[in-house]
Structures are given as structure tokens and as C-alpha cells.
Amino acid sequence: MNLTIRDPTKLYTFTYILQNIKSLNDFVEIHFKPDGLYMQTLDSSKITIVEFNLSNEWFDGYDFGENVALGINTNIISKIFSTYQKGHSMTITYDPEQGDSLDIAFTCEDKNVLNKEFTMPLVDLDEEQMSIPENESTAQFSISSANFGNIINQLFNFGESIEINCNEENIDFTSNGDNGSMKVKIDIDDLNEFAIVEDSSLELRYSLQYLNKIAVYSKICKNVEINLTENYPLQINYYLDDENNENNLLKLFLAPQYDD
């Protein structure tokens, strides 16, 4: 059972996602199914849920004839993926007869880029997957991932929480703290896409510490989709192909904050 990624953009995306999961959870269970890969994890504070889907067609090679759930130590796989170099291809191999380890190989035809092989011990997790109900968002918009990542990182310098005010004309991001305050006002005409239930107005608050961990993934795609609903987690979608395919998607949920 194995998968292969040769495309440099896809390989960067794949390794970057799994390298940064360690900021949310030390262990994750990845499900390798015949039709693709699936991962779901809840951070230790039970504030953030991560869902990661990749179809078998997304990979350059994918051969898993039956369902296999493998427990991964995110700190170990982050160290392995940190050795990736431009020009490498990657193959991940699992031998069910051994069962307690995963083999990862970085290879390259360029003699200046050395081949690297790793054997990673697996962990026994047997996690139950959470059922996340479908929700019709009150407001949904798409913004440049680079802008989103920069905004969240800058707001994090001014406070622990972000207040999001959204109506039919604009969206405000505000952070207040000991260092003062920062507000970013976004006109809806400056967004890639925007939709809101008629006559709706939202005032929501979320943890900037965790939103900053989510915004780290702004490097893996051009745009990010944000969904807002009163009394419901913030939903952020990073689509991993040009067709915005639900089968190739990193989806994150962040629980709202409330007044005491």
C-alpha cells in the first residue's frame, strides 16, 4: 500500500499541512481509503476541528485497496517533512504485515539533491470521528489567502480576540488589547466573492491565538473561503485544487467566544 507525489506544488502543500498540524494536536489518525485520504482531529483545548480530504486522483500514484487507519505522531512527521528539498518526489509506503511503522522516501534524479529514507513508528489511537452537521452560513466570502494571513497575524499583535462585524456593505476585523487596537475594514467590492442573507448583520468573536494557527495555512492556496453564522463555529475552507473540489479540501472550524 503506497502513495506518490511528484508535483512540487502538491508535495509542498501536503508536507506543509501535516507539518503544521502539530500546533493543534500531537497525534492524528489518517484514514487511507481506496478513494482517497481523510483526516479529522480536535485540538487539545476542544476549540478547533480540522478536516483534511484528498481524493485518490489528487496524487500521482495511489494504491490503497482497503481502508487503513494509521496513528501518526505529528512531531515526528514534522521532523521528517522538514527535510524535504525542492526537486524531491515523495513515496509513503505501508506494509500491513508489519503494521507498526510507515516508510517515507524522498527521491530526486538530480545528484545535487540527496535521496532520504525514513521509517516512522505508528501509534495506536483508534479515535472516533465526530459528526459535523451541515450548516447554511449567514455570510460567506472569499478573500486572498495572503491578505487573510497577514491580517490575522497583525491583529494577533494587538489582542487575544478578534471581533468580526459583517453586514451587506462591509466586514470589520477588530482586535483590542494592552497595545491598543487595530481595525481592518473590508469593502465587499474588494472581496473575490461575497454572499449574505438579506438584511443580516453579524457580530462575532473568536480566539486570535487559534485563528492565527488556522491562518498559517494561507500559504497553501491562492484564496480562502470564510463562513460566518451566529452561535456556530467559524468555518474556513482551503481548497487544494483549481476547481474548488470538496474532495480536495482542508476545512477548519473554530468555536466562538461568548461574554461571561
C-alpha positions in Angstrom: 0.0 0.0 0.0 1.5 3.3 -1.1 1.1 6.8 -2.5 3.4 9.0 -4.5 3.5 12.8 -5.0 5.8 14.1 -7.7 4.2 17.5 -8.4 6.3 20.1 -6.5 3.3 22.3 -5.6 1.2 19.4 -4.3 4.2 18.0 -2.4 4.8 21.3 -0.7 1.1 21.6 0.2 0.9 18.0 1.6 4.0 18.3 3.7 3.1 21.9 4.9 -0.3 20.8 6.1 1.0 17.9 8.1 4.0 19.8 9.5 1.7 22.4 11.0 -0.9 20.1 12.5 1.4 19.7 15.4 0.4 23.2 16.7 -3.1 21.8 17.3 -2.5 18.1 18.2 0.4 15.8 19.0 -1.3 12.8 17.4 -3.7 12.4 14.5 -5.3 9.4 12.8 -5.1 9.4 9.0 -7.6 7.2 7.1 -6.3 5.8 3.8 -9.2 4.6 1.8 -9.5 3.3 -1.8 -11.0 6.6 -3.0 -8.6 8.8 -1.1 -7.2 10.1 2.2 -9.2 11.6 5.2 -8.1 13.0 8.5 -10.1 14.6 11.3 -8.7 15.9 14.6 -9.8 18.1 17.5 -7.2 20.2 19.3 -6.4 19.5 22.9 -8.5 22.5 24.1 -11.5 21.4 22.1 -11.7 24.7 20.3 -10.7 23.8 16.8 -11.6 20.9 14.5 -9.6 20.1 11.4 -10.9 18.0 8.4 -8.5 17.1 5.6 -9.6 15.4 2.4 -7.7 14.4 -0.7 -9.1 12.2 -3.5 -7.0 9.4 -4.9 -6.9 11.3 -8.2 -5.0 14.2 -6.5 -1.9 12.0 -6.1 0.5 11.0 -8.8 0.1 7.4 -7.6 -2.3 6.0 -5.0 -2.7 2.3 -4.2 -4.7 1.5 -1.1 -7.1 -1.3 -1.9 -8.7 -1.4 1.6 -9.4 1.0 4.4 -6.4 1.6 6.7 -6.4 3.9 9.7 -2.9 4.9 10.9 -2.0 6.8 14.1 0.7 9.5 13.4 2.9 11.4 15.8 2.7 14.9 14.3 6.0 15.9 15.9 7.9 13.0 14.2 6.3 13.5 10.8 7.0 17.2 11.0 10.7 16.5 11.5 10.7 14.1 8.5 8.9 16.5 6.2 11.2 19.4 7.3 14.0 17.5 5.3 12.1 17.9 2.0 14.0 19.8 -0.7 12.9 21.3 -3.9 13.2 18.6 -6.6 12.2 15.7 -4.4 9.4 13.3 -5.1 7.8 11.5 -2.1 6.5 8.0 -1.6 4.8 6.8 1.5 4.5 3.0 1.9 2.6 0.9 4.5 3.1 -2.8 4.9 0.1 -4.3 6.8 2.1 -7.4 7.6 4.5 -5.2 9.7 1.7 -2.9 10.9 3.7 -0.8 13.4 5.6 1.5 11.1 5.3 3.7 8.0 8.1 4.2 5.4 8.6 7.6 3.8 11.1 8.2 0.9 12.2 11.4 -0.7 13.9 10.8 -4.1 15.4 13.0 -6.8 17.2 12.4 -10.1 19.3 15.5 -9.5 22.6 14.3 -8.0 22.8 17.6 -6.0 19.6 16.6 -4.1 20.2 13.6 -1.9 17.7 10.8 -1.5 16.4 10.3 2.0 14.5 7.3 3.6 12.7 7.2 6.9 10.9 4.6 8.9 8.3 6.2 11.3 6.8 4.3 14.2 3.0 4.4 14.3 0.8 4.9 17.4 -2.4 3.1 18.4 -5.2 5.8 18.6 -8.5 4.3 17.5 -10.2 7.7 17.5 -13.9 8.2 17.0 -14.8 10.5 14.2 -17.0 13.4 15.0 -20.2 14.1 13.0 -20.2 17.7 12.0 -23.7 18.8 10.9 -24.1 20.7 7.6 -24.9 24.4 8.2 -26.3 27.1 5.9 -24.0 30.1 6.6 -25.5 33.5 7.2 -22.5 35.1 5.4 -19.8 33.6 3.1 -16.9 35.4 1.5 -13.7 34.6 -0.3 -10.5 36.7 0.2 -6.9 36.5 -0.9 -5.1 34.0 1.4 -2.1 36.2 1.6 -4.2 39.1 2.8 -6.1 36.9 5.3 -2.9 35.5 6.7 -1.3 39.0 7.1 -4.4 40.5 8.6 -4.8 37.8 11.3 -1.1 37.8 12.1 -1.1 41.6 12.6 -4.4 41.6 14.6 -2.8 39.0 16.9 -0.2 41.6 17.9 -2.9 43.8 19.5 -5.2 41.4 21.4 -6.3 37.9 22.3 -9.7 38.0 20.5 -11.0 39.1 17.1 -14.4 40.8 16.7 -15.9 40.3 13.3 -18.8 42.6 12.3 -20.4 41.7 9.0 -23.2 43.3 7.0 -24.3 43.9 3.4 -21.7 46.7 2.9 -18.5 45.7 4.6 -16.7 43.4 7.0 -14.7 44.7 10.0 -12.0 42.8 11.8 -11.1 44.4 15.2 -8.6 43.5 18.0 -8.2 45.3 21.3 -5.6 44.8 24.0 -2.9 46.4 26.1 -1.1 47.5 23.0 -4.1 49.5 21.7 -6.5 48.4 19.0 -6.4 47.6 15.3 -9.3 47.6 12.9 -9.4 46.3 9.3 -12.4 47.4 7.3 -13.0 45.4 4.1 -15.4 46.7 1.5 -17.4 43.8 -0.1 -16.3 45.1 -3.5 -12.7 44.2 -2.6 -13.6 40.5 -2.0 -13.4 37.7 -4.6 -16.9 36.5 -3.6 -19.5 37.6 -1.0 -22.9 36.4 -0.1 -25.1 37.3 3.0 -28.7 36.6 4.0 -30.7 39.8 3.2 -30.8 42.4 5.9 -28.5 40.3 8.1 -25.9 41.8 10.5 -23.4 39.7 12.4 -21.3 40.5 15.5 -19.0 37.5 16.3 -15.9 37.0 18.5 -13.2 34.3 18.2 -9.8 33.5 19.8 -6.9 35.1 17.8 -4.5 32.6 19.2 -6.2 29.7 17.5 -7.3 31.7 14.4 -3.6 32.6 13.9 -2.8 28.9 13.9 -5.5 28.4 11.2 -4.3 31.3 9.1 -0.9 29.7 8.9 -2.4 27.6 6.1 -2.9 30.7 3.9 0.4 29.7 2.2 -1.1 26.6 0.5 -3.6 28.2 -1.8 -4.5 31.5 -3.5 -7.8 32.2 -1.8 -9.6 31.3 1.4 -13.3 30.9 1.9 -14.8 32.0 5.2 -18.3 31.1 6.5 -20.0 33.0 9.4 -23.1 32.1 11.3 -24.4 33.3 14.7 -23.8 30.8 17.6 -21.9 28.4 15.3 -18.2 27.8 14.7 -16.3 29.9 12.2 -15.7 27.7 9.1 -12.6 28.2 6.9 -12.0 26.3 3.7 -8.7 26.0 1.9 -9.4 24.3 -1.5 -6.5 22.3 -2.7 -7.2 22.3 -6.5 -8.4 24.9 -9.0 -11.9 23.5 -9.2 -12.8 24.1 -5.5 -13.5 20.4 -5.2 -14.9 19.3 -1.9 -12.9 16.1 -2.2 -9.6 18.1 -2.0 -10.1 20.4 0.9 -8.6 21.5 4.2 -11.5 22.6 6.4 -11.2 24.1 9.8 -13.8 25.1 12.4 -13.2 27.5 15.3 -15.6 27.8 18.2 -17.0 31.3 19.0 -16.3 33.1 22.2 -19.1 34.5 24.4 -19.3 37.0 27.2 -19.2 35.6 30.7 
